[in-house]
Amino acid sequence: PNFLIHSTLFTLHDIDFDSQYTLAGSGTAVNSPRSAYVLLRNGLSVPLVSAVDPSAVRRQASLEGLCAEAAALRLEAENERRKHRLHVVHTEYEELCAQVTTEAVVETVREF
């Protein structure tokens, strides 16, 4: 209950592939059983489908002694990996949504 007041809730349907908005806050939660299922099935978590924090990438690159250009390339590569992960899970999510209702997923989970 208190957790939900301070949470950002989302489904895979909500995520914008090109968004720089990060969902990886401490109160971020998946509120869709189908989204949770697809993420778990692919071994992913919210931070792995969330936008990359540019300052964190620059900070890490600096600690490694890399120049600004290398940090920019790393950021671009991380964003491309994120887009690829999103494409994979979004496609699987859409296929699942077309085949299975939320209620059916909830009922299946209850059986365990």
Backbone as XML, in Angstrom:
<?xml version="1.0"?>
<chain id="A" units="angstrom">
  <residue number="1" name="PRO">
    <atom name="N" x="0.799" y="-1.211" z="0.000"/>
    <atom name="CA" x="0.000" y="0.000" z="0.000"/>
    <atom name="C" x="0.840" y="1.272" z="0.000"/>
  </residue>
  <residue number="2" name="ASN">
    <atom name="N" x="1.706" y="1.495" z="0.992"/>
    <atom name="CA" x="2.569" y="2.675" z="0.969"/>
    <atom name="C" x="3.512" y="2.636" z="-0.222"/>
  </residue>
  <residue number="3" name="PHE">
    <atom name="N" x="3.950" y="1.431" z="-0.567"/>
    <atom name="CA" x="4.835" y="1.264" z="-1.714"/>
    <atom name="C" x="4.174" y="1.800" z="-2.981"/>
  </residue>
  <residue number="4" name="LEU">
    <atom name="N" x="2.900" y="1.516" z="-3.154"/>
    <atom name="CA" x="2.202" y="1.942" z="-4.363"/>
    <atom name="C" x="2.035" y="3.451" z="-4.442"/>
  </residue>
  <residue number="5" name="ILE">
    <atom name="N" x="1.954" y="4.121" z="-3.312"/>
    <atom name="CA" x="1.815" y="5.573" z="-3.311"/>
    <atom name="C" x="3.049" y="6.229" z="-3.910"/>
  </residue>
  <residue number="6" name="HIS">
    <atom name="N" x="4.211" y="5.671" z="-3.655"/>
    <atom name="CA" x="5.474" y="6.261" z="-4.098"/>
    <atom name="C" x="6.073" y="5.533" z="-5.303"/>
  </residue>
  <residue number="7" name="SER">
    <atom name="N" x="5.297" y="4.726" z="-5.966"/>
    <atom name="CA" x="5.814" y="3.917" z="-7.070"/>
    <atom name="C" x="5.497" y="4.507" z="-8.427"/>
  </residue>
  <residue number="8" name="THR">
    <atom name="N" x="6.304" y="4.128" z="-9.381"/>
    <atom name="CA" x="6.014" y="4.346" z="-10.783"/>
    <atom name="C" x="5.601" y="2.984" z="-11.319"/>
  </residue>
  <residue number="9" name="LEU">
    <atom name="N" x="4.361" y="2.866" z="-11.760"/>
    <atom name="CA" x="3.868" y="1.595" z="-12.272"/>
    <atom name="C" x="3.856" y="1.628" z="-13.792"/>
  </residue>
  <residue number="10" name="PHE">
    <atom name="N" x="4.210" y="0.517" z="-14.422"/>
    <atom name="CA" x="4.201" y="0.484" z="-15.872"/>
    <atom name="C" x="3.969" y="-0.917" z="-16.396"/>
  </residue>
  <residue number="11" name="THR">
    <atom name="N" x="3.620" y="-0.968" z="-17.668"/>
    <atom name="CA" x="3.573" y="-2.224" z="-18.404"/>
    <atom name="C" x="4.531" y="-2.066" z="-19.574"/>
  </residue>
  <residue number="12" name="LEU">
    <atom name="N" x="4.849" y="-3.148" z="-20.228"/>
    <atom name="CA" x="5.733" y="-3.062" z="-21.395"/>
    <atom name="C" x="5.083" y="-2.253" z="-22.508"/>
  </residue>
  <residue number="13" name="HIS">
    <atom name="N" x="3.782" y="-2.181" z="-22.493"/>
    <atom name="CA" x="3.073" y="-1.380" z="-23.486"/>
    <atom name="C" x="3.370" y="0.114" z="-23.315"/>
  </residue>
  <residue number="14" name="ASP">
    <atom name="N" x="3.664" y="0.537" z="-22.082"/>
    <atom name="CA" x="3.885" y="1.948" z="-21.761"/>
    <atom name="C" x="5.252" y="2.494" z="-22.180"/>
  </residue>
  <residue number="15" name="ILE">
    <atom name="N" x="6.232" y="1.644" z="-22.391"/>
    <atom name="CA" x="7.601" y="2.109" z="-22.590"/>
    <atom name="C" x="7.814" y="2.611" z="-24.010"/>
  </residue>
  <residue number="16" name="ASP">
    <atom name="N" x="8.378" y="3.802" z="-24.104"/>
    <atom name="CA" x="8.734" y="4.408" z="-25.387"/>
    <atom name="C" x="10.156" y="3.980" z="-25.736"/>
  </residue>
  <residue number="17" name="PHE">
    <atom name="N" x="10.329" y="3.377" z="-26.892"/>
    <atom name="CA" x="11.633" y="2.869" z="-27.316"/>
    <atom name="C" x="12.692" y="3.967" z="-27.357"/>
  </residue>
  <residue number="18" name="ASP">
    <atom name="N" x="12.314" y="5.184" z="-27.717"/>
    <atom name="CA" x="13.286" y="6.264" z="-27.870"/>
    <atom name="C" x="13.354" y="7.194" z="-26.669"/>
  </residue>
  <residue number="19" name="SER">
    <atom name="N" x="12.593" y="6.913" z="-25.657"/>
    <atom name="CA" x="12.551" y="7.789" z="-24.483"/>
    <atom name="C" x="13.872" y="7.769" z="-23.727"/>
  </residue>
  <residue number="20" name="GLN">
    <atom name="N" x="14.247" y="8.912" z="-23.215"/>
    <atom name="CA" x="15.418" y="8.994" z="-22.350"/>
    <atom name="C" x="14.996" y="8.939" z="-20.885"/>
  </residue>
  <residue number="21" name="TYR">
    <atom name="N" x="13.687" y="8.819" z="-20.644"/>
    <atom name="CA" x="13.173" y="8.731" z="-19.279"/>
    <atom name="C" x="13.573" y="7.399" z="-18.676"/>
  </residue>
  <residue number="22" name="THR">
    <atom name="N" x="14.073" y="7.435" z="-17.488"/>
    <atom name="CA" x="14.472" y="6.195" z="-16.840"/>
    <atom name="C" x="13.380" y="5.708" z="-15.890"/>
  </residue>
  <residue number="23" name="LEU">
    <atom name="N" x="13.124" y="4.435" z="-15.929"/>
    <atom name="CA" x="12.149" y="3.820" z="-15.039"/>
    <atom name="C" x="12.830" y="3.151" z="-13.857"/>
  </residue>
  <residue number="24" name="ALA">
    <atom name="N" x="14.127" y="3.254" z="-13.779"/>
    <atom name="CA" x="14.886" y="2.462" z="-12.817"/>
    <atom name="C" x="14.970" y="3.085" z="-11.434"/>
  </residue>
  <residue number="25" name="GLY">
    <atom name="N" x="13.935" y="3.758" z="-11.004"/>
    <atom name="CA" x="13.924" y="4.328" z="-9.670"/>
    <atom name="C" x="13.678" y="3.264" z="-8.617"/>
  </residue>
  <residue number="26" name="SER">
    <atom name="N" x="13.878" y="3.624" z="-7.375"/>
    <atom name="CA" x="13.728" y="2.648" z="-6.301"/>
    <atom name="C" x="12.285" y="2.199" z="-6.135"/>
  </residue>
  <residue number="27" name="GLY">
    <atom name="N" x="11.331" y="3.002" z="-6.610"/>
    <atom name="CA" x="9.927" y="2.650" z="-6.454"/>
    <atom name="C" x="9.263" y="2.240" z="-7.744"/>
  </residue>
  <residue number="28" name="THR">
    <atom name="N" x="10.022" y="1.749" z="-8.705"/>
    <atom name="CA" x="9.437" y="1.356" z="-9.980"/>
    <atom name="C" x="8.953" y="-0.086" z="-9.897"/>
  </residue>
  <residue number="29" name="ALA">
    <atom name="N" x="7.738" y="-0.320" z="-10.377"/>
    <atom name="CA" x="7.169" y="-1.659" z="-10.318"/>
    <atom name="C" x="6.417" y="-1.965" z="-11.603"/>
  </residue>
  <residue number="30" name="VAL">
    <atom name="N" x="6.447" y="-3.216" z="-11.976"/>
    <atom name="CA" x="5.673" y="-3.694" z="-13.110"/>
    <atom name="C" x="4.294" y="-4.042" z="-12.581"/>
  </residue>
  <residue number="31" name="ASN">
    <atom name="N" x="3.256" y="-3.432" z="-13.150"/>
    <atom name="CA" x="1.908" y="-3.688" z="-12.631"/>
    <atom name="C" x="1.073" y="-4.546" z="-13.561"/>
  </residue>
  <residue number="32" name="SER">
    <atom name="N" x="1.718" y="-5.261" z="-14.442"/>
    <atom name="CA" x="1.016" y="-6.129" z="-15.370"/>
    <atom name="C" x="1.598" y="-7.533" z="-15.277"/>
  </residue>
  <residue number="33" name="PRO">
    <atom name="N" x="0.763" y="-8.527" z="-15.001"/>
    <atom name="CA" x="1.276" y="-9.894" z="-14.931"/>
    <atom name="C" x="1.948" y="-10.335" z="-16.230"/>
  </residue>
  <residue number="34" name="ARG">
    <atom name="N" x="1.397" y="-9.911" z="-17.365"/>
    <atom name="CA" x="1.996" y="-10.308" z="-18.643"/>
    <atom name="C" x="3.354" y="-9.640" z="-18.836"/>
  </residue>
  <residue number="35" name="SER">
    <atom name="N" x="3.478" y="-8.373" z="-18.442"/>
    <atom name="CA" x="4.772" y="-7.689" z="-18.539"/>
    <atom name="C" x="5.796" y="-8.363" z="-17.639"/>
  </residue>
  <residue number="36" name="ALA">
    <atom name="N" x="5.394" y="-8.652" z="-16.404"/>
    <atom name="CA" x="6.307" y="-9.316" z="-15.467"/>
    <atom name="C" x="6.741" y="-10.670" z="-16.017"/>
  </residue>
  <residue number="37" name="TYR">
    <atom name="N" x="5.801" y="-11.424" z="-16.554"/>
    <atom name="CA" x="6.107" y="-12.738" z="-17.118"/>
    <atom name="C" x="7.123" y="-12.628" z="-18.251"/>
  </residue>
  <residue number="38" name="VAL">
    <atom name="N" x="6.899" y="-11.704" z="-19.171"/>
    <atom name="CA" x="7.797" y="-11.554" z="-20.332"/>
    <atom name="C" x="9.185" y="-11.106" z="-19.876"/>
  </residue>
  <residue number="39" name="LEU">
    <atom name="N" x="9.255" y="-10.159" z="-18.945"/>
    <atom name="CA" x="10.563" y="-9.720" z="-18.451"/>
    <atom name="C" x="11.304" y="-10.880" z="-17.791"/>
  </residue>
  <residue number="40" name="LEU">
    <atom name="N" x="10.619" y="-11.602" z="-16.905"/>
    <atom name="CA" x="11.257" y="-12.719" z="-16.217"/>
    <atom name="C" x="11.667" y="-13.829" z="-17.180"/>
  </residue>
  <residue number="41" name="ARG">
    <atom name="N" x="10.816" y="-14.113" z="-18.136"/>
    <atom name="CA" x="11.115" y="-15.156" z="-19.115"/>
    <atom name="C" x="12.378" y="-14.837" z="-19.912"/>
  </residue>
  <residue number="42" name="ASN">
    <atom name="N" x="12.643" y="-13.545" z="-20.115"/>
    <atom name="CA" x="13.820" y="-13.108" z="-20.857"/>
    <atom name="C" x="14.996" y="-12.749" z="-19.948"/>
  </residue>
  <residue number="43" name="GLY">
    <atom name="N" x="14.844" y="-12.990" z="-18.647"/>
    <atom name="CA" x="15.929" y="-12.725" z="-17.711"/>
    <atom name="C" x="16.225" y="-11.252" z="-17.525"/>
  </residue>
  <residue number="44" name="LEU">
    <atom name="N" x="15.210" y="-10.409" z="-17.679"/>
    <atom name="CA" x="15.408" y="-8.965" z="-17.598"/>
    <atom name="C" x="14.737" y="-8.380" z="-16.367"/>
  </residue>
  <residue number="45" name="SER">
    <atom name="N" x="15.219" y="-7.218" z="-15.970"/>
    <atom name="CA" x="14.627" y="-6.471" z="-14.871"/>
    <atom name="C" x="14.314" y="-5.065" z="-15.359"/>
  </residue>
  <residue number="46" name="VAL">
    <atom name="N" x="13.633" y="-4.295" z="-14.544"/>
    <atom name="CA" x="13.256" y="-2.930" z="-14.921"/>
    <atom name="C" x="14.473" y="-2.098" z="-15.353"/>
  </residue>
  <residue number="47" name="PRO">
    <atom name="N" x="15.581" y="-2.096" z="-14.607"/>
    <atom name="CA" x="16.717" y="-1.284" z="-15.047"/>
    <atom name="C" x="17.267" y="-1.673" z="-16.428"/>
  </residue>
  <residue number="48" name="LEU">
    <atom name="N" x="17.140" y="-2.937" z="-16.797"/>
    <atom name="CA" x="17.673" y="-3.370" z="-18.092"/>
    <atom name="C" x="16.830" y="-2.928" z="-19.281"/>
  </residue>
  <residue number="49" name="VAL">
    <atom name="N" x="15.588" y="-2.527" z="-19.043"/>
    <atom name="CA" x="14.767" y="-2.000" z="-20.133"/>
    <atom name="C" x="14.552" y="-0.499" z="-19.985"/>
  </residue>
  <residue number="50" name="SER">
    <atom name="N" x="15.122" y="0.042" z="-18.942"/>
    <atom name="CA" x="15.004" y="1.469" z="-18.681"/>
    <atom name="C" x="16.106" y="2.224" z="-19.413"/>
  </residue>
  <residue number="51" name="ALA">
    <atom name="N" x="15.867" y="3.495" z="-19.669"/>
    <atom name="CA" x="16.862" y="4.319" z="-20.351"/>
    <atom name="C" x="18.143" y="4.387" z="-19.532"/>
  </residue>
  <residue number="52" name="VAL">
    <atom name="N" x="19.250" y="4.464" z="-20.238"/>
    <atom name="CA" x="20.559" y="4.541" z="-19.611"/>
    <atom name="C" x="20.779" y="5.951" z="-19.079"/>
  </residue>
  <residue number="53" name="ASP">
    <atom name="N" x="21.332" y="6.048" z="-17.877"/>
    <atom name="CA" x="21.639" y="7.343" z="-17.273"/>
    <atom name="C" x="22.956" y="7.859" z="-17.850"/>
  </residue>
  <residue number="54" name="PRO">
    <atom name="N" x="22.913" y="8.912" z="-18.678"/>
    <atom name="CA" x="24.142" y="9.416" z="-19.312"/>
    <atom name="C" x="25.222" y="9.816" z="-18.308"/>
  </residue>
  <residue number="55" name="SER">
    <atom name="N" x="24.828" y="10.397" z="-17.181"/>
    <atom name="CA" x="25.844" y="10.817" z="-16.207"/>
    <atom name="C" x="26.542" y="9.611" z="-15.588"/>
  </residue>
  <residue number="56" name="ALA">
    <atom name="N" x="25.817" y="8.514" z="-15.390"/>
    <atom name="CA" x="26.438" y="7.305" z="-14.849"/>
    <atom name="C" x="27.438" y="6.718" z="-15.837"/>
  </residue>
  <residue number="57" name="VAL">
    <atom name="N" x="27.101" y="6.750" z="-17.118"/>
    <atom name="CA" x="28.012" y="6.231" z="-18.141"/>
    <atom name="C" x="29.264" y="7.098" z="-18.211"/>
  </residue>
  <residue number="58" name="ARG">
    <atom name="N" x="29.078" y="8.426" z="-18.194"/>
    <atom name="CA" x="30.237" y="9.332" z="-18.228"/>
    <atom name="C" x="31.113" y="9.159" z="-16.992"/>
  </residue>
  <residue number="59" name="ARG">
    <atom name="N" x="30.480" y="9.003" z="-15.835"/>
    <atom name="CA" x="31.227" y="8.823" z="-14.587"/>
    <atom name="C" x="32.049" y="7.536" z="-14.636"/>
  </residue>
  <residue number="60" name="GLN">
    <atom name="N" x="31.436" y="6.442" z="-15.093"/>
    <atom name="CA" x="32.145" y="5.166" z="-15.193"/>
    <atom name="C" x="33.290" y="5.257" z="-16.197"/>
  </residue>
  <residue number="61" name="ALA">
    <atom name="N" x="33.041" y="5.904" z="-17.326"/>
    <atom name="CA" x="34.092" y="6.067" z="-18.336"/>
    <atom name="C" x="35.248" y="6.882" z="-17.779"/>
  </residue>
  <residue number="62" name="SER">
    <atom name="N" x="34.942" y="7.904" z="-17.024"/>
    <atom name="CA" x="35.976" y="8.733" z="-16.415"/>
    <atom name="C" x="36.811" y="7.917" z="-15.431"/>
  </residue>
  <residue number="63" name="LEU">
    <atom name="N" x="36.159" y="7.102" z="-14.619"/>
    <atom name="CA" x="36.871" y="6.242" z="-13.669"/>
    <atom name="C" x="37.807" y="5.263" z="-14.382"/>
  </residue>
  <residue number="64" name="GLU">
    <atom name="N" x="37.415" y="4.878" z="-15.595"/>
    <atom name="CA" x="38.233" y="3.960" z="-16.386"/>
    <atom name="C" x="39.279" y="4.687" z="-17.226"/>
  </residue>
  <residue number="65" name="GLY">
    <atom name="N" x="39.294" y="6.016" z="-17.115"/>
    <atom name="CA" x="40.277" y="6.799" z="-17.851"/>
    <atom name="C" x="39.950" y="6.977" z="-19.327"/>
  </residue>
  <residue number="66" name="LEU">
    <atom name="N" x="38.678" y="6.828" z="-19.691"/>
    <atom name="CA" x="38.286" y="6.971" z="-21.089"/>
    <atom name="C" x="37.957" y="8.424" z="-21.405"/>
  </residue>
  <residue number="67" name="CYS">
    <atom name="N" x="38.153" y="8.806" z="-22.644"/>
    <atom name="CA" x="37.868" y="10.175" z="-23.071"/>
    <atom name="C" x="36.354" y="10.354" z="-23.285"/>
  </residue>
  <residue number="68" name="ALA">
    <atom name="N" x="35.956" y="11.601" z="-23.479"/>
    <atom name="CA" x="34.536" y="11.929" z="-23.656"/>
    <atom name="C" x="33.955" y="11.242" z="-24.888"/>
  </residue>
  <residue number="69" name="GLU">
    <atom name="N" x="34.732" y="11.124" z="-25.943"/>
    <atom name="CA" x="34.241" y="10.466" z="-27.165"/>
    <atom name="C" x="33.956" y="8.990" z="-26.909"/>
  </residue>
  <residue number="70" name="ALA">
    <atom name="N" x="34.819" y="8.337" z="-26.133"/>
    <atom name="CA" x="34.611" y="6.921" z="-25.800"/>
    <atom name="C" x="33.369" y="6.764" z="-24.932"/>
  </residue>
  <residue number="71" name="ALA">
    <atom name="N" x="33.166" y="7.706" z="-24.012"/>
    <atom name="CA" x="31.971" y="7.666" z="-23.167"/>
    <atom name="C" x="30.719" y="7.821" z="-24.018"/>
  </residue>
  <residue number="72" name="ALA">
    <atom name="N" x="30.772" y="8.723" z="-25.001"/>
    <atom name="CA" x="29.618" y="8.931" z="-25.886"/>
    <atom name="C" x="29.332" y="7.664" z="-26.694"/>
  </residue>
  <residue number="73" name="LEU">
    <atom name="N" x="30.366" y="7.001" z="-27.168"/>
    <atom name="CA" x="30.178" y="5.751" z="-27.908"/>
    <atom name="C" x="29.593" y="4.671" z="-27.009"/>
  </residue>
  <residue number="74" name="ARG">
    <atom name="N" x="30.063" y="4.613" z="-25.782"/>
    <atom name="CA" x="29.539" y="3.636" z="-24.830"/>
    <atom name="C" x="28.057" y="3.895" z="-24.556"/>
  </residue>
  <residue number="75" name="LEU">
    <atom name="N" x="27.700" y="5.163" z="-24.370"/>
    <atom name="CA" x="26.303" y="5.525" z="-24.133"/>
    <atom name="C" x="25.433" y="5.126" z="-25.322"/>
  </residue>
  <residue number="76" name="GLU">
    <atom name="N" x="25.919" y="5.409" z="-26.516"/>
    <atom name="CA" x="25.175" y="5.043" z="-27.722"/>
    <atom name="C" x="24.986" y="3.527" z="-27.806"/>
  </residue>
  <residue number="77" name="ALA">
    <atom name="N" x="26.037" y="2.781" z="-27.497"/>
    <atom name="CA" x="25.956" y="1.316" z="-27.537"/>
    <atom name="C" x="24.969" y="0.793" z="-26.490"/>
  </residue>
  <residue number="78" name="GLU">
    <atom name="N" x="25.008" y="1.369" z="-25.286"/>
    <atom name="CA" x="24.066" y="0.952" z="-24.236"/>
    <atom name="C" x="22.630" y="1.225" z="-24.655"/>
  </residue>
  <residue number="79" name="ASN">
    <atom name="N" x="22.392" y="2.383" z="-25.252"/>
    <atom name="CA" x="21.038" y="2.711" z="-25.713"/>
    <atom name="C" x="20.582" y="1.770" z="-26.820"/>
  </residue>
  <residue number="80" name="GLU">
    <atom name="N" x="21.491" y="1.390" z="-27.701"/>
    <atom name="CA" x="21.131" y="0.440" z="-28.764"/>
    <atom name="C" x="20.807" y="-0.933" z="-28.177"/>
  </residue>
  <residue number="81" name="ARG">
    <atom name="N" x="21.582" y="-1.369" z="-27.174"/>
    <atom name="CA" x="21.284" y="-2.653" z="-26.525"/>
    <atom name="C" x="19.920" y="-2.602" z="-25.840"/>
  </residue>
  <residue number="82" name="ARG">
    <atom name="N" x="19.618" y="-1.470" z="-25.206"/>
    <atom name="CA" x="18.314" y="-1.294" z="-24.560"/>
    <atom name="C" x="17.190" y="-1.381" z="-25.583"/>
  </residue>
  <residue number="83" name="LYS">
    <atom name="N" x="17.350" y="-0.686" z="-26.703"/>
    <atom name="CA" x="16.308" y="-0.716" z="-27.743"/>
    <atom name="C" x="16.100" y="-2.137" z="-28.256"/>
  </residue>
  <residue number="84" name="HIS">
    <atom name="N" x="17.199" y="-2.877" z="-28.412"/>
    <atom name="CA" x="17.082" y="-4.260" z="-28.875"/>
    <atom name="C" x="16.327" y="-5.101" z="-27.839"/>
  </residue>
  <residue number="85" name="ARG">
    <atom name="N" x="16.705" y="-4.975" z="-26.553"/>
    <atom name="CA" x="15.999" y="-5.724" z="-25.502"/>
    <atom name="C" x="14.521" y="-5.362" z="-25.491"/>
  </residue>
  <residue number="86" name="LEU">
    <atom name="N" x="14.226" y="-4.063" z="-25.616"/>
    <atom name="CA" x="12.828" y="-3.619" z="-25.629"/>
    <atom name="C" x="12.071" y="-4.197" z="-26.815"/>
  </residue>
  <residue number="87" name="HIS">
    <atom name="N" x="12.706" y="-4.200" z="-27.971"/>
    <atom name="CA" x="12.045" y="-4.742" z="-29.157"/>
    <atom name="C" x="11.687" y="-6.214" z="-28.935"/>
  </residue>
  <residue number="88" name="VAL">
    <atom name="N" x="12.629" y="-6.976" z="-28.396"/>
    <atom name="CA" x="12.395" y="-8.402" z="-28.152"/>
    <atom name="C" x="11.246" y="-8.607" z="-27.171"/>
  </residue>
  <residue number="89" name="VAL">
    <atom name="N" x="11.298" y="-7.926" z="-26.024"/>
    <atom name="CA" x="10.256" y="-8.153" z="-25.016"/>
    <atom name="C" x="8.925" y="-7.546" z="-25.429"/>
  </residue>
  <residue number="90" name="HIS">
    <atom name="N" x="8.966" y="-6.425" z="-26.143"/>
    <atom name="CA" x="7.706" y="-5.811" z="-26.582"/>
    <atom name="C" x="6.995" y="-6.709" z="-27.590"/>
  </residue>
  <residue number="91" name="THR">
    <atom name="N" x="7.745" y="-7.294" z="-28.498"/>
    <atom name="CA" x="7.161" y="-8.218" z="-29.477"/>
    <atom name="C" x="6.543" y="-9.422" z="-28.771"/>
  </residue>
  <residue number="92" name="GLU">
    <atom name="N" x="7.285" y="-9.982" z="-27.833"/>
    <atom name="CA" x="6.767" y="-11.137" z="-27.092"/>
    <atom name="C" x="5.551" y="-10.745" z="-26.258"/>
  </residue>
  <residue number="93" name="TYR">
    <atom name="N" x="5.585" y="-9.553" z="-25.667"/>
    <atom name="CA" x="4.460" y="-9.051" z="-24.871"/>
    <atom name="C" x="3.211" y="-8.898" z="-25.733"/>
  </residue>
  <residue number="94" name="GLU">
    <atom name="N" x="3.349" y="-8.295" z="-26.908"/>
    <atom name="CA" x="2.208" y="-8.109" z="-27.801"/>
    <atom name="C" x="1.623" y="-9.449" z="-28.226"/>
  </residue>
  <residue number="95" name="GLU">
    <atom name="N" x="2.486" y="-10.431" z="-28.515"/>
    <atom name="CA" x="2.016" y="-11.764" z="-28.890"/>
    <atom name="C" x="1.262" y="-12.416" z="-27.729"/>
  </residue>
  <residue number="96" name="LEU">
    <atom name="N" x="1.797" y="-12.270" z="-26.525"/>
    <atom name="CA" x="1.144" y="-12.833" z="-25.346"/>
    <atom name="C" x="-0.202" y="-12.168" z="-25.099"/>
  </residue>
  <residue number="97" name="CYS">
    <atom name="N" x="-0.254" y="-10.845" z="-25.225"/>
    <atom name="CA" x="-1.508" y="-10.118" z="-25.007"/>
    <atom name="C" x="-2.584" y="-10.536" z="-26.005"/>
  </residue>
  <residue number="98" name="ALA">
    <atom name="N" x="-2.174" y="-10.850" z="-27.226"/>
    <atom name="CA" x="-3.130" y="-11.263" z="-28.247"/>
    <atom name="C" x="-3.690" y="-12.659" z="-27.958"/>
  </residue>
  <residue number="99" name="GLN">
    <atom name="N" x="-2.943" y="-13.452" z="-27.180"/>
    <atom name="CA" x="-3.344" y="-14.830" z="-26.943"/>
    <atom name="C" x="-3.929" y="-15.096" z="-25.562"/>
  </residue>
  <residue number="100" name="VAL">
    <atom name="N" x="-3.497" y="-14.311" z="-24.557"/>
    <atom name="CA" x="-3.845" y="-14.626" z="-23.180"/>
    <atom name="C" x="-4.344" y="-13.369" z="-22.457"/>
  </residue>
  <residue number="101" name="THR">
    <atom name="N" x="-5.477" y="-13.491" z="-21.787"/>
    <atom name="CA" x="-5.995" y="-12.358" z="-21.022"/>
    <atom name="C" x="-5.225" y="-12.221" z="-19.711"/>
  </residue>
  <residue number="102" name="THR">
    <atom name="N" x="-5.285" y="-11.044" z="-19.148"/>
    <atom name="CA" x="-4.656" y="-10.809" z="-17.837"/>
    <atom name="C" x="-5.239" y="-11.754" z="-16.802"/>
  </residue>
  <residue number="103" name="GLU">
    <atom name="N" x="-6.534" y="-11.941" z="-16.843"/>
    <atom name="CA" x="-7.196" y="-12.814" z="-15.884"/>
    <atom name="C" x="-6.666" y="-14.248" z="-15.970"/>
  </residue>
  <residue number="104" name="ALA">
    <atom name="N" x="-6.410" y="-14.729" z="-17.165"/>
    <atom name="CA" x="-5.879" y="-16.089" z="-17.337"/>
    <atom name="C" x="-4.486" y="-16.209" z="-16.742"/>
  </residue>
  <residue number="105" name="VAL">
    <atom name="N" x="-3.671" y="-15.169" z="-16.902"/>
    <atom name="CA" x="-2.319" y="-15.193" z="-16.324"/>
    <atom name="C" x="-2.413" y="-15.203" z="-14.811"/>
  </residue>
  <residue number="106" name="VAL">
    <atom name="N" x="-3.254" y="-14.341" z="-14.256"/>
    <atom name="CA" x="-3.431" y="-14.278" z="-12.803"/>
    <atom name="C" x="-3.910" y="-15.619" z="-12.264"/>
  </residue>
  <residue number="107" name="GLU">
    <atom name="N" x="-4.844" y="-16.230" z="-12.940"/>
    <atom name="CA" x="-5.372" y="-17.527" z="-12.519"/>
    <atom name="C" x="-4.280" y="-18.597" z="-12.563"/>
  </residue>
  <residue number="108" name="THR">
    <atom name="N" x="-3.453" y="-18.584" z="-13.572"/>
    <atom name="CA" x="-2.351" y="-19.549" z="-13.676"/>
    <atom name="C" x="-1.373" y="-19.362" z="-12.536"/>
  </residue>
  <residue number="109" name="VAL">
    <atom name="N" x="-1.033" y="-18.134" z="-12.223"/>
    <atom name="CA" x="-0.110" y="-17.846" z="-11.124"/>
    <atom name="C" x="-0.693" y="-18.300" z="-9.794"/>
  </residue>
  <residue number="110" name="ARG">
    <atom name="N" x="-1.976" y="-18.119" z="-9.618"/>
    <atom name="CA" x="-2.639" y="-18.545" z="-8.369"/>
    <atom name="C" x="-2.540" y="-20.049" z="-8.163"/>
  </residue>
  <residue number="111" name="GLU">
    <atom name="N" x="-2.496" y="-20.798" z="-9.258"/>
    <atom name="CA" x="-2.426" y="-22.245" z="-9.165"/>
    <atom name="C" x="-1.092" y="-22.728" z="-8.605"/>
  </residue>
  <residue number="112" name="PHE">
    <atom name="N" x="-0.072" y="-21.886" z="-8.694"/>
    <atom name="CA" x="1.242" y="-22.264" z="-8.163"/>
    <atom name="C" x="1.263" y="-21.904" z="-6.731"/>
  </residue>
</chain>
